[in-house]
């Protein structure tokens, strides 16, 4: 999250202009610039969502019954974060 915080400190529009000038013209480079500048906001929202979900009773109960971290992520965290991820992605 420290990297995300550092990237969020940089103003987006000047960063887009500098990256576009550095990478040059082309559709592939435009997609790359958009991807490089759009991820920090989504990462921040997903981080707070996962922290909130981690404290829910059903996840704490599943963890106390011996559920592994991978199981919790696959069956409880990702399905409950999918709506936020899809909303930010569109």
N, C-alpha and C positions, 0 to 999 in steps of 0.2 A: 504494500500500500504506500510505502514511501516513494517509490518510483511514480505511482499514480499521482500522488500529491505534488511531486515535482513537475510532472507534465501538465497538471492542471494550473500551475502557477504561470505558465507561458501563455500569453494571449493567443487565441486560436487563429484569428485572421492573419496576423503577421507570420505565424508558423506555417499556415497553409501557403501563403505567398512565397516564403523562402523555400519550402519543400518543393513546390511546383517549379520554381525557377531552377533549383538544383537538379531535379530529376529530369526536367525537359518535357516536351509535349508528348502526348499519347494517352490513349484511354487506359492502358495498364498503369501508367504513372498516376493518373487521376484517381483510380481505385486505390492505389497504394497510399496516396496522400490522405484520402478520406478515411481509410482504415487506420492510419497512424494517428490521426487527430480525433477520431470518434470513440476509441476504446476507453479512455480514462473515465469518462462520465458513466459509462455502462459498468465498468469495473467497480466504481465507488458504490453505485446503487446495488449491485449484486453482493458486494461485501457486507453492506449493512443488512441486506435481506437475509443472508446466511447467518449472520450473527444473531438476528432476531429469531430465526427458525431454530437455531441451535438450543435455545432456552425453552422451547415448547415442551409440554409435558410428555407427549408421545415420543419425542426423540430422546428425552432424558430416560424415559422408561425403557425404550428399546436398547439404549446404551447400557443401562443397568442389567438388562437380561443377557448381555453378552454380544450384542450386535457389533460387527466390525465397522470400521470407519468407511470402507468401501460400500458396504451394504447400506449404511445410513445415507451416504451421498447418493447412491443410485435409486433407492426406494423412497426416500423422504425429502432430501434437500433438493435435488434436481427437478422432480415433478412440481414442487411448490415454488421453484424459482423460474420455471418455464414461462409463466405469464409475463413476468417482468422482463425477462430476456427477449421474448418475442415482441413486446411492446416497444422496447428500446431499439430493437433491430429494424423495425419498420420505419 
